[in-house]
Amino acid sequence: MCNIVIKSYRPGVVYSTPHFFILNKGNNSGKPLLSPCPNCFVIQFETLKDKELAYWVLYSLWQSRAFHPYLRGSVIPFVILKDVESCLCDGLRKAEQDPEQFRKMVSMLLSLEQIETQFLQKLKAIREARLLVLHSRPFRS
């Protein structure tokens, strides 16, 4: 599946095939995105299955900081398209060598994301409750 085509994102272009975006500037370079931003690449696929596979490979590469050795620039770090493509191809080859282990990893990542979302919702509720308690007390000056 290493015949992937990654291009620089151009605002206003409509993509009809399955696709996602890849952040290319900053310390989060390589992060897969579902919606575009000014500093990103777009990667298109023929099938949703290919898109899902590449998304989770890229997500795991980003989480493991695999793009950090490729960062360039002194003020705003960035990755170039060729480095993202080669790193992604290596990751896809490894994922296709042991697809069962990769599926287990994706399943665990999904469950961890769900737990993280629930945790963040609870933190937000705690912050709101704290503000309610503080605003309802007459001890303010």
Phi and psi in degrees as GROMACS dihedral restraints (atoms count N, CA, C in turn):
[ dihedral_restraints ]
;  ai    aj    ak    al  type     phi  dphi    fc
    3     4     5     6     1   -78.5    20    10
    4     5     6     7     1    10.7    20    10
    6     7     8     9     1   -88.9    20    10
    7     8     9    10     1    63.6    20    10
    9    10    11    12     1   -98.2    20    10
   10    11    12    13     1   152.6    20    10
   12    13    14    15     1  -123.9    20    10
   13    14    15    16     1   115.8    20    10
   15    16    17    18     1  -113.8    20    10
   16    17    18    19     1   133.0    20    10
   18    19    20    21     1  -130.0    20    10
   19    20    21    22     1   161.1    20    10
   21    22    23    24     1   -69.8    20    10
   22    23    24    25     1   137.5    20    10
   24    25    26    27     1   -72.3    20    10
   25    26    27    28     1   136.0    20    10
   27    28    29    30     1  -121.7    20    10
   28    29    30    31     1   122.2    20    10
   30    31    32    33     1   -59.1    20    10
   31    32    33    34     1   141.7    20    10
   33    34    35    36     1    95.8    20    10
   34    35    36    37     1   -16.5    20    10
   36    37    38    39     1   -80.0    20    10
   37    38    39    40     1   132.9    20    10
   39    40    41    42     1  -101.3    20    10
   40    41    42    43     1   127.8    20    10
   42    43    44    45     1  -103.8    20    10
   43    44    45    46     1   120.9    20    10
   45    46    47    48     1   -93.1    20    10
   46    47    48    49     1   -21.4    20    10
   48    49    50    51     1   -90.3    20    10
   49    50    51    52     1   163.7    20    10
   51    52    53    54     1   -57.2    20    10
   52    53    54    55     1   135.9    20    10
   54    55    56    57     1  -157.2    20    10
   55    56    57    58     1   164.6    20    10
   57    58    59    60     1  -150.2    20    10
   58    59    60    61     1   176.9    20    10
   60    61    62    63     1  -117.9    20    10
   61    62    63    64     1   157.1    20    10
   63    64    65    66     1  -130.2    20    10
   64    65    66    67     1   120.9    20    10
   66    67    68    69     1   -64.7    20    10
   67    68    69    70     1   135.6    20    10
   69    70    71    72     1  -122.0    20    10
   70    71    72    73     1     1.5    20    10
   72    73    74    75     1  -129.1    20    10
   73    74    75    76     1   146.2    20    10
   75    76    77    78     1    95.8    20    10
   76    77    78    79     1   178.8    20    10
   78    79    80    81     1   -72.0    20    10
   79    80    81    82     1   -12.6    20    10
   81    82    83    84     1   -96.5    20    10
   82    83    84    85     1    19.5    20    10
   84    85    86    87     1   -55.6    20    10
   85    86    87    88     1   136.4    20    10
   87    88    89    90     1    98.2    20    10
   88    89    90    91     1    -6.9    20    10
   90    91    92    93     1   -70.8    20    10
   91    92    93    94     1   127.8    20    10
   93    94    95    96     1   -74.2    20    10
   94    95    96    97     1   139.0    20    10
   96    97    98    99     1  -126.9    20    10
   97    98    99   100     1   144.7    20    10
   99   100   101   102     1   -88.1    20    10
  100   101   102   103     1   -23.4    20    10
  102   103   104   105     1  -123.1    20    10
  103   104   105   106     1   151.0    20    10
  105   106   107   108     1   -76.3    20    10
  106   107   108   109     1   159.8    20    10
  108   109   110   111     1  -136.5    20    10
  109   110   111   112     1   168.6    20    10
  111   112   113   114     1   -60.3    20    10
  112   113   114   115     1   -29.3    20    10
  114   115   116   117     1  -111.1    20    10
  115   116   117   118     1    73.2    20    10
  117   118   119   120     1  -149.6    20    10
  118   119   120   121     1   165.1    20    10
  120   121   122   123     1  -105.2    20    10
  121   122   123   124     1   159.9    20    10
  123   124   125   126     1  -119.3    20    10
  124   125   126   127     1   140.8    20    10
  126   127   128   129     1  -127.3    20    10
  127   128   129   130     1   127.4    20    10
  129   130   131   132     1  -112.7    20    10
  130   131   132   133     1   152.9    20    10
  132   133   134   135     1  -135.4    20    10
  133   134   135   136     1   161.8    20    10
  135   136   137   138     1   -83.2    20    10
  136   137   138   139     1   -34.3    20    10
  138   139   140   141     1  -128.2    20    10
  139   140   141   142     1   158.1    20    10
  141   142   143   144     1   -66.9    20    10
  142   143   144   145     1   -31.8    20    10
  144   145   146   147     1   -62.3    20    10
  145   146   147   148     1   -44.1    20    10
  147   148   149   150     1   -63.3    20    10
  148   149   150   151     1   -39.8    20    10
  150   151   152   153     1   -62.6    20    10
  151   152   153   154     1   -46.8    20    10
  153   154   155   156     1   -62.1    20    10
  154   155   156   157     1   -43.1    20    10
  156   157   158   159     1   -60.8    20    10
  157   158   159   160     1   -49.4    20    10
  159   160   161   162     1   -65.5    20    10
  160   161   162   163     1   -37.6    20    10
  162   163   164   165     1   -60.1    20    10
  163   164   165   166     1   -48.3    20    10
  165   166   167   168     1   -73.5    20    10
  166   167   168   169     1   -30.1    20    10
  168   169   170   171     1   -65.3    20    10
  169   170   171   172     1   -46.5    20    10
  171   172   173   174     1   -64.8    20    10
  172   173   174   175     1   -39.8    20    10
  174   175   176   177     1   -60.9    20    10
  175   176   177   178     1   -44.2    20    10
  177   178   179   180     1   -68.1    20    10
  178   179   180   181     1   -37.0    20    10
  180   181   182   183     1   -64.6    20    10
  181   182   183   184     1   -42.5    20    10
  183   184   185   186     1   -64.1    20    10
  184   185   186   187     1   -45.7    20    10
  186   187   188   189     1   -63.1    20    10
  187   188   189   190     1   -34.2    20    10
  189   190   191   192     1   -86.8    20    10
  190   191   192   193     1     8.4    20    10
  192   193   194   195     1    59.5    20    10
  193   194   195   196     1    35.4    20    10
  195   196   197   198     1   -68.4    20    10
  196   197   198   199     1   -19.2    20    10
  198   199   200   201     1   -89.3    20    10
  199   200   201   202     1   -11.0    20    10
  201   202   203   204     1   -59.6    20    10
  202   203   204   205     1   -39.4    20    10
  204   205   206   207     1   -64.9    20    10
  205   206   207   208     1   -19.1    20    10
  207   208   209   210     1   -92.8    20    10
  208   209   210   211     1    -4.6    20    10
  210   211   212   213     1   -65.1    20    10
  211   212   213   214     1   137.0    20    10
  213   214   215   216     1  -125.2    20    10
  214   215   216   217     1   163.8    20    10
  216   217   218   219     1    96.5    20    10
  217   218   219   220     1   145.3    20    10
  219   220   221   222     1   -97.1    20    10
  220   221   222   223     1   -33.1    20    10
  222   223   224   225     1   -95.8    20    10
  223   224   225   226     1   -56.7    20    10
  225   226   227   228     1  -115.7    20    10
  226   227   228   229     1   108.3    20    10
  228   229   230   231     1   -68.0    20    10
  229   230   231   232     1   149.0    20    10
  231   232   233   234     1  -150.9    20    10
  232   233   234   235     1   161.3    20    10
  234   235   236   237     1  -115.6    20    10
  235   236   237   238     1   149.9    20    10
  237   238   239   240     1   -95.4    20    10
  238   239   240   241     1   159.6    20    10
  240   241   242   243     1   -57.8    20    10
  241   242   243   244     1   -42.3    20    10
  243   244   245   246     1   -60.9    20    10
  244   245   246   247     1   -40.6    20    10
  246   247   248   249     1   -68.5    20    10
  247   248   249   250     1   -40.0    20    10
  249   250   251   252     1   -62.9    20    10
  250   251   252   253     1   -44.2    20    10
  252   253   254   255     1   -63.2    20    10
  253   254   255   256     1   -44.6    20    10
  255   256   257   258     1   -68.9    20    10
  256   257   258   259     1   -39.4    20    10
  258   259   260   261     1   -64.5    20    10
  259   260   261   262     1   -42.1    20    10
  261   262   263   264     1   -66.0    20    10
  262   263   264   265     1   -41.2    20    10
  264   265   266   267     1   -61.3    20    10
  265   266   267   268     1   -42.7    20    10
  267   268   269   270     1   -61.6    20    10
  268   269   270   271     1   -43.4    20    10
  270   271   272   273     1   -64.4    20    10
  271   272   273   274     1   -40.0    20    10
  273   274   275   276     1   -65.3    20    10
  274   275   276   277     1   -39.4    20    10
  276   277   278   279     1   -61.7    20    10
  277   278   279   280     1   -43.4    20    10
  279   280   281   282     1   -66.1    20    10
  280   281   282   283     1   -38.4    20    10
  282   283   284   285     1   -67.3    20    10
  283   284   285   286     1   -35.7    20    10
  285   286   287   288     1   -77.6    20    10
  286   287   288   289     1   -18.0    20    10
  288   289   290   291     1   -70.6    20    10
  289   290   291   292     1   -37.7    20    10
  291   292   293   294     1  -134.1    20    10
  292   293   294   295     1    77.9    20    10
  294   295   296   297     1   -65.3    20    10
  295   296   297   298     1   -31.7    20    10
  297   298   299   300     1   -65.6    20    10
  298   299   300   301     1   -44.6    20    10
  300   301   302   303     1   -64.6    20    10
  301   302   303   304     1   -38.6    20    10
  303   304   305   306     1   -64.5    20    10
  304   305   306   307     1   -42.0    20    10
  306   307   308   309     1   -61.5    20    10
  307   308   309   310     1   -39.6    20    10
  309   310   311   312     1   -64.1    20    10
  310   311   312   313     1   -41.9    20    10
  312   313   314   315     1   -63.1    20    10
  313   314   315   316     1   -43.8    20    10
  315   316   317   318     1   -62.9    20    10
  316   317   318   319     1   -41.1    20    10
  318   319   320   321     1   -61.5    20    10
  319   320   321   322     1   -43.1    20    10
  321   322   323   324     1   -66.1    20    10
  322   323   324   325     1   -40.3    20    10
  324   325   326   327     1   -62.8    20    10
  325   326   327   328     1   -41.0    20    10
  327   328   329   330     1   -62.9    20    10
  328   329   330   331     1   -43.2    20    10
  330   331   332   333     1   -67.7    20    10
  331   332   333   334     1   -36.8    20    10
  333   334   335   336     1   -66.8    20    10
  334   335   336   337     1   -37.6    20    10
  336   337   338   339     1   -63.5    20    10
  337   338   339   340     1   -39.7    20    10
  339   340   341   342     1   -64.8    20    10
  340   341   342   343     1   -42.9    20    10
  342   343   344   345     1   -63.9    20    10
  343   344   345   346     1   -41.4    20    10
  345   346   347   348     1   -62.9    20    10
  346   347   348   349     1   -42.1    20    10
  348   349   350   351     1   -62.1    20    10
  349   350   351   352     1   -44.6    20    10
  351   352   353   354     1   -62.3    20    10
  352   353   354   355     1   -41.8    20    10
  354   355   356   357     1   -62.5    20    10
  355   356   357   358     1   -44.4    20    10
  357   358   359   360     1   -64.8    20    10
  358   359   360   361     1   -36.2    20    10
  360   361   362   363     1   -65.1    20    10
  361   362   363   364     1   -39.4    20    10
  363   364   365   366     1   -66.4    20    10
  364   365   366   367     1   -40.8    20    10
  366   367   368   369     1   -61.3    20    10
  367   368   369   370     1   -40.7    20    10
  369   370   371   372     1   -63.5    20    10
  370   371   372   373     1   -41.9    20    10
  372   373   374   375     1   -64.6    20    10
  373   374   375   376     1   -37.8    20    10
  375   376   377   378     1   -65.5    20    10
  376   377   378   379     1   -43.5    20    10
  378   379   380   381     1   -61.3    20    10
  379   380   381   382     1   -43.0    20    10
  381   382   383   384     1   -65.7    20    10
  382   383   384   385     1   -39.8    20    10
  384   385   386   387     1   -64.5    20    10
  385   386   387   388     1   -39.6    20    10
  387   388   389   390     1   -62.0    20    10
  388   389   390   391     1   -44.2    20    10
  390   391   392   393     1   -63.7    20    10
  391   392   393   394     1   -39.3    20    10
  393   394   395   396     1   -61.9    20    10
  394   395   396   397     1   -43.2    20    10
  396   397   398   399     1   -64.0    20    10
  397   398   399   400     1   -45.0    20    10
  399   400   401   402     1   -67.6    20    10
  400   401   402   403     1   -36.0    20    10
  402   403   404   405     1   -78.0    20    10
  403   404   405   406     1   -22.2    20    10
  405   406   407   408     1   -89.0    20    10
  406   407   408   409     1    -7.2    20    10
  408   409   410   411     1   -86.3    20    10
  409   410   411   412     1   140.4    20    10
  411   412   413   414     1   -81.6    20    10
  412   413   414   415     1     6.4    20    10
  414   415   416   417     1   -85.3    20    10
  415   416   417   418     1     1.1    20    10
  417   418   419   420     1   -72.7    20    10
  418   419   420   421     1   150.9    20    10
